[in-house]
Amino acid sequence: TRGSLIFYGASVGEFWYDLDLVADTPAPKVLPQMECELGRWTRQFIRLYNPTDEPIELEPHNSNPNNFTLEVDPAKPVVLQSRSSLMVPLQFLPSALGSANHTAEITFCSETLGDWVYLASGTGILPQPLDPVMVSAEFQSNTSLIIPFRNPFDEAVIVDVILTDQKQFLHKISESVIKQSITTDSAFCLLLKHPHNILLAPRATLDLPLTFAPNRMELHEAVCVVSVRREDGRSWKFGERDMKVETMDGDSVERSASRTSSGGLRDVRWIYPIHGVPESHPVKDASRAASVECQARNRVEERLEVTLMGAAPSSAGGYPNPMKTRAITPVDAQRPNTDGVIVGEGNTVTEEFSYEIEFESEDAQSQLEHSLGLSLVRKQRDRVSGVVVLIFNLIFAPAKPLRHNVELLVKSATGGVWRFPIRLCATEPTPDDIITIESVGLNKESAVAFRLTSQQSHPVAFHAYFVAGSDPEFQVFPQTGELLPLGTNGTQISISFTP
């Protein structure tokens, strides 16, 4: 690029300089080192800035696509508008422990601005226990799940798969996945025919099929451990960093690998905690679902009794009617005498329960959340059968006609889930008034007017209309607007009649 520069002074005259400008290729920029567990990926962003007044196109190149990936469309160039910047995501997927060959040269080539080079590097570290895999199944039934395991190494490995629910073994692996109040049993089963000495090719995937068959209404926990070792029997070389973690009691334990006598790694382990949640059998018979009906702009209050099968071992069998509604017992009436105890009183029953209403859609929720109230009145358990009964107070006060199905979801502190369907129906309300308009002659308009408020402390939007099938001689004005709040004269609504 050529240019000139002139300095002028009245006493000394003019100085003129001829400029020959040469732009060098920018030096490679070193990106922050990335660190990621084996089997996972992480990302950072490369900031690209166009300092020119014209848009430019950049052609991306990656020298190590095995471990690094640019999250851009490879078939299209990266377009940078003038005087603008762009953040380009760069993924890192380690294929070995340590630094290994985790380096890459990321180049963005431009015809006008030359090559922009970024140097990326990463470190693969030992895997930590993953987030729990959640699975649910009906009580005394079963379901299956598949955990996909991908060999992250660039070499073939030998895989051993262990499924355990032994609390002592869990403690040795990861104390963070144990809850002392929760017990485990053989509700889980690994369906691999040969779970040991499985040869897995580089970057290949092994599906781990499991079944979950709960026989108690409580949370079940297990751990699936995938142990990987080299096919040739050699150990992996790796430093002390990330080999040890602190447990809750301050002790240091090895959980993601085992050491050899020479200090290498004999194997690398992936730990998959599994949480199984049992759910009650769905109520499929419509006659057994609770039904609550109320006239719109009215209010009904009823008792809802639900029976929790399986909450105790002795109540695992069926029950003729898991839920029902009834009228509220009058204050001066004698409550029926039941041979039961209140849940939570003394040490008779230790389960505690939480509950919520699940709506079938967002529209149903918007219509019902301010019209439906539910509170737990009493919890009791039969001394003989162990059946737990929860008694709720249900208030239904719909503002307009509707018909929806909802579910009462009950959860125990030990992990069981019960679902109870409820049908809610709001019928047409009683008319507020009968408006009589006397005609003043054919093709002549007569009208009446009245005022309405929002019945609240703030204005409320409204839409006024005649229902389908009404005679066209009637008109309403205004059709939309806001009802003024309480304490005001209200909004005037006019109805005209032109016979």
Buried (B, 14 or more C-beta within 10 A) or exposed (E): EEEEEEEEEEEEEEEEEEEEEEEEEEEBEEBEBBBBBBBBBBBBEBEBEBEEEEEBBBBBBBEBEEBBBBEBEEEEBBEBEEEEEBEBEBBBBBBBBBEBEBBBBBBBBBEEBEBBBBEBBBBBBBBBBBEBBEBBBBBBEEBEBEBEBEBBBEEBBBBBBBBBBEEEEBEEBBBEBBEEEBBBEEBBBBEBEEBEEBEBEEBEEBEBEBBBBBBBBBBBBBBBBBBBBBEEEEBBEBEEEBBBBEBEEEEEEBBBBBBEEEEBBBBBBBBBBBBBBBBBBEBEEEEBBBEBEBBBBEEBBBBBBBBBBBBBEEBBEEBEEBBBBEEEEEEEEEEEEEEBBEBBEEEEBEBEBEBEBEBEEEEBBEBBEEBBBBEBEBBBBBEEBBBBBBBBBBBBBBEEEBEBBBBBBBBBBBBBBBBBBBBBBBBEBEEEEEEEBEEEEEEEBBBEEEEBBBEEEEBBEBEBEEEEEEEEEBBBEEEEBEBBBEEEEBBEBEBBBBB
